[in-house]
């Protein structure tokens, strides 16, 4: 089963939920919608009793190049942009929380 959104692909194969960042033309840089889509995909996998493992990868030649600087650095500052950063950190923390025995750190 595969479900595609604008920036995150969700595929379930048996007990594996595969999440793929899908902006290969931008080296999977984080845009305004990716944090919410990633968070929703992680929540979906967490709610699925058949999904035992979440694998996060990036489409194309890069996993993720960080924030899309054309959006977050070059444009005038806006409250919406900073809200997106907070949502991204929350989405990452949700993903990190599902990895038992591993400690992930978000640097900002």
GIPE-V30484 format. One record per pair of residues at least 12 apart in sequence whose C-alpha atoms are under 10 Angstrom apart, sorted by the first residue. I is the first residue (numbers start at 1). J is the second residue. If there is no record, write none. Layout:
BEGIN
I&J + I&J
END
This chain:
BEGIN
1&13 + 1&14 + 1&17 + 2&17 + 2&18 + 2&19 + 3&19 + 3&41 + 4&19 + 4&20 + 4&22 + 5&21 + 5&22 + 5&33 + 5&34 + 5&37 + 5&38 + 5&41 + 6&21 + 6&22 + 6&23 + 6&33 + 6&34 + 6&37 + 7&20 + 7&21 + 7&22 + 7&23 + 7&24 + 7&28 + 7&29 + 7&30 + 7&31 + 7&32 + 7&33 + 7&34 + 7&35 + 7&36 + 7&37 + 7&38 + 8&20 + 8&21 + 8&22 + 8&23 + 8&28 + 8&33 + 8&34 + 8&35 + 8&36 + 8&37 + 8&38 + 8&39 + 8&40 + 8&41 + 8&56 + 8&57 + 8&58 + 8&59 + 9&21 + 9&22 + 9&37 + 9&38 + 9&41 + 9&56 + 9&57 + 9&58 + 9&59 + 10&37 + 10&38 + 10&41 + 10&42 + 10&44 + 10&45 + 10&56 + 11&41 + 11&45 + 11&55 + 12&45 + 12&50 + 12&51 + 12&53 + 12&54 + 13&50 + 13&51 + 14&50 + 14&51 + 14&52 + 14&53 + 15&45 + 15&48 + 15&49 + 15&50 + 15&51 + 15&52 + 15&53 + 15&54 + 16&45 + 16&50 + 16&51 + 16&52 + 16&53 + 16&54 + 16&55 + 17&41 + 17&42 + 17&44 + 17&45 + 17&46 + 17&48 + 17&50 + 17&51 + 17&52 + 17&53 + 17&54 + 17&55 + 17&56 + 18&41 + 18&42 + 18&45 + 18&51 + 18&53 + 18&54 + 18&55 + 18&56 + 18&57 + 19&38 + 19&41 + 19&42 + 19&45 + 19&54 + 19&55 + 19&56 + 19&57 + 19&58 + 19&59 + 20&38 + 20&41 + 20&55 + 20&56 + 20&57 + 20&58 + 20&59 + 20&60 + 20&63 + 21&34 + 21&37 + 21&38 + 21&56 + 21&57 + 21&58 + 21&59 + 21&60 + 21&62 + 21&63 + 21&64 + 22&34 + 22&57 + 22&58 + 22&59 + 22&60 + 22&63 + 22&64 + 23&58 + 23&59 + 23&60 + 23&62 + 23&63 + 23&64 + 24&58 + 24&59 + 24&60 + 24&61 + 24&62 + 24&63 + 24&64 + 25&59 + 25&60 + 25&61 + 25&62 + 26&60 + 26&62 + 26&64 + 26&65 + 26&68 + 27&58 + 27&59 + 27&60 + 27&61 + 27&62 + 27&63 + 27&64 + 27&65 + 27&66 + 27&68 + 28&57 + 28&58 + 28&59 + 28&60 + 28&61 + 28&62 + 28&63 + 28&64 + 28&65 + 28&66 + 28&67 + 28&68 + 29&58 + 29&62 + 29&63 + 29&64 + 29&65 + 29&66 + 29&67 + 29&68 + 29&69 + 29&70 + 29&71 + 30&64 + 30&65 + 30&66 + 30&67 + 30&68 + 30&69 + 30&71 + 30&72 + 30&84 + 30&85 + 30&88 + 31&66 + 31&67 + 31&68 + 31&69 + 31&70 + 31&71 + 31&72 + 31&81 + 31&84 + 31&85 + 31&88 + 32&67 + 32&68 + 32&71 + 32&72 + 32&80 + 32&81 + 32&82 + 32&83 + 32&84 + 32&85 + 32&87 + 32&88 + 33&84 + 33&87 + 33&88 + 34&84 + 34&87 + 34&88 + 34&91 + 35&84 + 35&85 + 35&86 + 35&87 + 35&88 + 35&89 + 35&90 + 35&91 + 35&92 + 36&84 + 36&87 + 36&88 + 36&90 + 36&91 + 37&87 + 37&88 + 37&91 + 38&56 + 38&87 + 38&88 + 38&90 + 38&91 + 38&92 + 38&94 + 38&95 + 39&87 + 39&88 + 39&89 + 39&90 + 39&91 + 39&92 + 39&93 + 39&94 + 39&95 + 40&91 + 40&94 + 41&54 + 41&91 + 41&95 + 42&54 + 42&56 + 42&91 + 42&92 + 42&94 + 42&95 + 42&98 + 43&91 + 43&94 + 43&95 + 45&98 + 46&94 + 46&95 + 46&98 + 52&98 + 53&98 + 53&99 + 54&95 + 54&98 + 54&99 + 55&95 + 56&95 + 67&85 + 67&88 + 72&84 + 72&85 + 85&108 + 89&106 + 89&107 + 89&108 + 90&106 + 92&104 + 92&105 + 92&106 + 93&105 + 93&106
END
